[in-house]
Amino acid sequence: MNLVELHFLNMYCNIFPLKNLINMFGRLCRIIKIAEKYYNGDH
């Protein structure tokens, strides 16, 4: 997964509130947010 895909997934997660999603996707969104912070801080 590259940074562009990660950012797109993060935006998608932001559009749909986590509380309205199934638990697995909600967890995935949190992982994506953490990963994007890591990548943003790494460059």
N, C-alpha and C positions, 0 to 999 in steps of 0.2 A: 504493500500500500504506500502510495506517495503522499506528499503533503497536500496536494490539490484534492485528492480523493478524501483525505482526512478532514480537510476544511469543509468540503461539500457535505459530508456525513454530519459534521458538527452543526452546520447550518440547518440541516434537515431535522436534527434532534432539537434544535432551538425553536423550530416552527411548531412542533408538536410537544406539548408539556409532558414531562416524564410521568407525572401521576396518571395521565390518561393512556399510557402505554402498558403493554404486558411487561412483567418484571424482567424477563430476559433482555428485551430491547432496551429497557431503562438502564440496566446494568451496562449494556454495550455502549450506550450514550455516555455514561459516566467515564468509561474507559477511553472513549474517543476524546472527550474533553480533556482528560488528564494527558493523553498522548499529544494532543495539539499544543497544550501548554508546554510540554517537554520539547517538542520540535521548535516551537516559537522561541523558547529560551535558549535553544541550542544553536541558533543561527544569528 
